[in-house]
Amino acid sequence: MAITAAQVKELREMTGAGMMDAKKALTETDGDMEAAVDWLRTKGLAKAAKKSGRTAAEGLVAVQVQGGTGVAVEVNAETDFVAKNADFQDMVGKIAAAALGASDTAALADAEVDGKKVSDIITDKIATIGENMTLRRMVKIEGGQVVTYVHNAAAPNMGQIGVLVAMTGGDEAFGRQVAMHIAAANPAALNSDALDPAVIEKERQVQIDIARESGKPDAVIEKMIEGRMKKYLAEITLLGQQFVVNPDITVEQAAKEAGAEITGFVRLQVGEGIEKKEEDFAAEVAKVAQG
């Protein structure tokens, strides 16, 4: 298949690879972006395998806790101006409070706030503010205690990133430190057991291919893979990561020192994974000027 300049540009931005290397990777993988990233990593040509999706939707993530239950809710809008709108913030706060009694996003949409369904409240707000809005998702977590943290807060308990940490033992101050760590480090899972086996196997295959490129004996390759997988799992799991408050120890070690056991976490970021259409404002103005 024909490889476009846009595809090459996207792959270069994702991996930091050179133009010709990116084009070759796409050619070798028939334009499959994920496979091309892995191909570049195998050849040692990718600086980093960054997630392909670009943050797009605007809006707010709100968090609420009641007893040992916490919930995070994301409500999207078209522009970041809406996140600063007091009426929008009030609506999101009420939706998050209602989420404590809902089982999932669909149930939350049907839940009532002040005698009206959440889905209808959002529809009314669309008419009032003049932007499309969506109740994108909600995630609930339970634990001995649930501690929250909101990054880039626009109002109390709501902002661009919302984090919930469930744990037993320890105190709220430690839980908040862990929540801030999660906001910054964005771990993929609590530990290796919580990771999708397919994700682990995919990384293992990439590391096998990389090791084989070295031309070293199989016995050496096995040890290389074992070490690299151990490092990989430590980097993407919360308990294995170096604690941002004290990089000399892992989060798991910090929890033990604090007398706490972290049992789960939630991290929601506004618009993550939604591709945003890039607008060329200058071209748009020129088009309008030309009639």
C-alpha positions as CSV (number, residue, x, y, z in Angstrom):
1,M,0.0,0.0,0.0
2,A,1.0,3.6,-0.5
3,I,2.5,5.3,2.5
4,T,1.4,8.9,3.0
5,A,3.5,11.8,4.3
6,A,1.0,12.2,7.1
7,Q,1.6,8.6,8.3
8,V,5.3,9.1,8.2
9,K,4.9,12.4,10.2
10,E,2.7,10.7,12.8
11,L,5.1,7.8,13.3
12,R,8.1,10.2,13.6
13,E,6.3,12.2,16.3
14,M,5.4,9.0,18.2
15,T,8.9,7.5,18.1
16,G,11.5,10.1,17.3
17,A,12.7,8.0,14.4
18,G,14.2,9.5,11.2
19,M,12.0,10.1,8.2
20,M,13.5,7.3,6.0
21,D,13.4,4.9,9.0
22,A,9.8,5.8,9.7
23,K,8.8,5.3,6.0
24,K,10.6,1.9,5.9
25,A,8.9,0.8,9.0
26,L,5.5,1.6,7.6
27,T,6.3,-0.1,4.3
28,E,7.5,-3.2,6.1
29,T,4.3,-3.4,8.1
30,D,1.8,-2.4,5.4
31,G,1.0,0.9,7.2
32,D,0.1,-0.7,10.5
33,M,1.1,2.1,13.0
34,E,1.4,-0.1,16.1
35,A,3.4,-2.8,14.2
36,A,5.6,0.0,12.7
37,V,6.4,1.2,16.2
38,D,7.4,-2.3,17.3
39,W,9.5,-2.7,14.1
40,L,11.4,0.5,14.9
41,R,11.9,-0.7,18.5
42,T,13.2,-4.0,17.3
43,K,15.8,-2.2,15.1
44,G,16.7,0.1,17.9
45,L,15.4,3.1,15.9
46,A,12.6,4.3,18.1
47,K,13.4,6.6,21.0
48,A,10.2,5.9,22.7
49,A,7.0,4.0,22.0
50,K,4.5,6.7,22.8
51,K,0.8,6.1,22.8
52,S,-0.7,7.1,19.4
53,G,-3.9,8.7,20.5
54,R,-3.9,12.5,20.9
55,T,-5.9,14.1,23.7
56,A,-8.8,15.9,22.1
57,A,-12.0,16.4,24.1
58,E,-12.2,19.2,26.7
59,G,-14.3,19.3,29.9
60,L,-13.7,18.0,33.4
61,V,-13.0,15.0,35.6
62,A,-14.7,15.1,38.9
63,V,-14.1,12.9,42.0
64,Q,-16.3,12.1,45.0
65,V,-15.8,9.8,48.0
66,Q,-18.4,8.5,50.5
67,G,-17.1,6.1,53.2
68,G,-15.0,3.4,51.5
69,T,-16.3,4.2,48.0
70,G,-14.9,6.6,45.5
71,V,-15.9,7.5,42.0
72,A,-14.4,9.5,39.1
73,V,-16.5,10.9,36.3
74,E,-15.6,12.5,33.0
75,V,-17.9,14.9,31.3
76,N,-16.7,16.3,27.9
77,A,-17.4,19.5,26.0
78,E,-16.0,21.0,22.8
79,T,-13.7,23.8,24.2
80,D,-11.7,24.4,27.4
81,F,-13.8,27.6,28.0
82,V,-16.7,25.4,29.1
83,A,-14.6,23.9,31.9
84,K,-14.3,27.4,33.4
85,N,-18.1,27.9,33.2
86,A,-19.7,27.9,36.6
87,D,-22.9,26.3,35.4
88,F,-21.0,23.5,33.7
89,Q,-19.0,22.9,36.9
90,D,-22.1,22.8,39.0
91,M,-23.6,20.2,36.7
92,V,-20.5,18.0,36.7
93,G,-20.3,18.2,40.5
94,K,-23.9,17.0,40.8
95,I,-23.4,14.2,38.3
96,A,-20.3,13.0,40.2
97,A,-22.3,13.0,43.5
98,A,-25.0,10.9,41.7
99,A,-22.4,8.5,40.4
100,L,-21.8,7.2,44.0
101,G,-25.1,5.4,43.7
102,A,-24.8,4.3,40.1
103,S,-23.2,1.0,38.9
104,D,-21.9,2.2,35.6
105,T,-22.0,5.0,33.0
106,A,-25.3,3.8,31.5
107,A,-26.9,3.7,34.9
108,L,-25.6,7.1,35.7
109,A,-27.1,8.6,32.6
110,D,-30.5,7.3,33.8
111,A,-30.0,8.4,37.4
112,E,-32.0,11.4,38.6
113,V,-30.6,14.7,39.9
114,D,-33.1,17.2,41.2
115,G,-35.9,15.2,39.7
116,K,-34.4,15.0,36.2
117,K,-32.4,12.3,34.4
118,V,-28.7,13.1,34.0
119,S,-29.0,12.5,30.3
120,D,-31.7,15.2,30.1
121,I,-29.7,17.6,32.3
122,I,-26.8,17.4,29.8
123,T,-29.2,17.9,26.9
124,D,-30.6,21.0,28.5
125,K,-27.1,22.3,29.2
126,I,-26.1,21.8,25.6
127,A,-29.0,24.1,24.6
128,T,-28.0,26.7,27.3
129,I,-24.2,26.8,26.7
130,G,-24.3,26.1,23.0
131,E,-21.7,23.3,22.9
132,N,-22.0,19.6,22.5
133,M,-21.4,17.7,25.7
134,T,-21.1,14.0,26.6
135,L,-21.0,11.9,29.8
136,R,-18.1,9.8,28.7
137,R,-17.3,7.5,31.5
138,M,-17.3,6.8,35.2
139,V,-15.1,4.5,37.3
140,K,-15.8,3.4,40.9
141,I,-13.4,1.9,43.4
142,E,-13.8,0.6,47.0
143,G,-11.3,0.1,49.8
144,G,-10.6,0.5,53.5
145,Q,-10.3,4.2,52.7
146,V,-10.3,6.1,49.4
147,V,-8.1,9.2,49.0
148,T,-8.5,11.6,46.1
149,Y,-6.3,14.1,44.2
150,V,-7.2,16.5,41.4
151,H,-4.5,18.0,39.1
152,N,-5.1,21.3,37.5
153,A,-8.2,21.9,39.5
154,A,-10.8,24.2,37.9
155,A,-13.1,23.9,41.0
156,P,-13.2,21.8,44.2
157,N,-12.9,18.1,43.4
158,M,-12.7,18.6,39.6
159,G,-10.0,19.3,37.1
160,Q,-8.0,17.9,34.2
161,I,-6.8,14.7,36.0
162,G,-8.7,12.9,38.8
163,V,-7.1,10.2,40.9
164,L,-8.6,7.8,43.4
165,V,-6.4,5.5,45.7
166,A,-7.9,2.7,47.6
167,M,-5.9,1.3,50.5
168,T,-6.0,-0.2,54.0
169,G,-3.9,1.2,56.8
170,G,-1.7,4.3,56.4
171,D,-3.1,7.8,56.6
172,E,-4.7,10.3,54.3
173,A,-1.4,12.3,53.8
174,F,0.3,9.2,52.5
175,G,-2.6,8.3,50.3
176,R,-2.5,11.8,48.8
177,Q,1.2,11.4,48.0
178,V,0.5,8.2,46.2
179,A,-2.4,9.8,44.3
180,M,-0.1,12.7,43.2
181,H,2.5,10.1,42.1
182,I,-0.2,8.3,40.0
183,A,-1.2,11.6,38.4
184,A,2.4,12.3,37.4
185,A,3.6,8.7,36.6
186,N,0.4,7.3,35.0
187,P,1.1,3.6,35.8
188,A,-0.7,1.1,33.6
189,A,-1.7,-1.2,36.5
190,L,-1.3,-1.8,40.2
191,N,1.1,-4.7,39.7
192,S,2.1,-7.3,37.1
193,D,-0.8,-9.6,38.0
194,A,-3.2,-6.8,37.1
195,L,-1.7,-6.3,33.6
196,D,-3.3,-7.8,30.5
197,P,-1.3,-10.9,29.7
198,A,-1.4,-9.9,26.0
199,V,0.4,-6.6,26.8
200,I,3.1,-8.5,28.6
201,E,3.5,-11.1,25.8
202,K,3.7,-8.4,23.2
203,E,6.5,-6.6,25.0
204,R,8.3,-9.9,25.5
205,Q,8.2,-10.6,21.8
206,V,9.5,-7.1,21.1
207,Q,12.4,-7.7,23.5
208,I,13.1,-11.1,22.0
209,D,13.4,-9.5,18.5
210,I,15.6,-6.8,19.9
211,A,17.9,-9.3,21.7
212,R,18.2,-11.5,18.6
213,E,19.4,-8.5,16.6
214,S,22.4,-8.5,18.9
215,G,23.5,-11.9,17.5
216,K,24.4,-13.1,21.0
217,P,24.0,-16.8,22.1
218,D,20.5,-18.0,23.2
219,A,21.6,-18.4,26.8
220,V,22.7,-14.8,26.9
221,I,19.6,-13.6,25.1
222,E,17.4,-15.4,27.7
223,K,19.1,-13.5,30.5
224,M,18.8,-10.2,28.6
225,I,15.1,-10.7,28.1
226,E,14.5,-11.6,31.7
227,G,16.3,-8.4,32.9
228,R,14.5,-6.2,30.4
229,M,11.1,-7.6,31.2
230,K,11.7,-7.1,34.9
231,K,12.6,-3.4,34.3
232,Y,9.7,-2.9,32.0
233,L,7.2,-4.3,34.5
234,A,8.7,-2.1,37.3
235,E,8.4,1.0,35.1
236,I,4.7,0.6,34.2
237,T,3.2,-0.9,37.5
238,L,2.4,1.4,40.4
239,L,4.0,-0.8,43.1
240,G,7.1,-1.2,41.1
241,Q,7.7,2.4,40.2
242,Q,10.2,4.6,42.0
243,F,8.2,6.8,44.4
244,V,8.2,10.4,43.2
245,V,8.4,11.6,46.9
246,N,11.5,9.5,47.5
247,P,13.0,8.0,44.3
248,D,15.4,5.8,46.4
249,I,12.5,3.5,47.1
250,T,9.5,2.0,45.2
251,V,5.9,2.8,45.9
252,E,5.5,-0.7,47.4
253,Q,8.4,-0.1,49.8
254,A,7.0,3.4,50.7
255,A,3.6,1.8,51.5
256,K,5.2,-0.7,53.8
257,E,7.0,2.0,55.6
258,A,3.7,3.9,56.0
259,G,1.9,0.9,57.3
260,A,-0.4,0.8,54.3
261,E,-1.5,-1.6,51.6
262,I,-2.5,-0.1,48.3
263,T,-5.3,-2.2,46.9
264,G,-6.3,-0.3,43.8
265,F,-6.4,3.1,42.0
266,V,-8.2,5.0,39.3
267,R,-6.7,7.7,37.1
268,L,-8.9,9.6,34.6
269,Q,-7.6,12.4,32.4
270,V,-9.8,14.6,30.3
271,G,-9.9,13.6,26.7
272,E,-7.3,10.8,26.9
273,G,-7.4,8.5,24.0
274,I,-9.7,10.7,21.9
275,E,-8.2,12.0,18.7
276,K,-8.8,15.7,18.1
277,K,-9.2,17.2,14.7
278,E,-6.5,19.7,14.2
279,E,-7.9,23.0,12.8
280,D,-5.7,25.2,10.6
281,F,-7.0,28.6,11.8
282,A,-5.1,30.7,9.3
283,A,-6.3,28.6,6.4
284,E,-9.9,28.8,7.7
285,V,-9.7,32.6,7.9
286,A,-8.2,32.9,4.5
287,K,-11.0,30.7,3.1
288,V,-13.7,32.9,4.6
289,A,-11.9,36.1,3.4
290,Q,-11.9,34.7,-0.2
291,G,-15.6,34.2,0.0
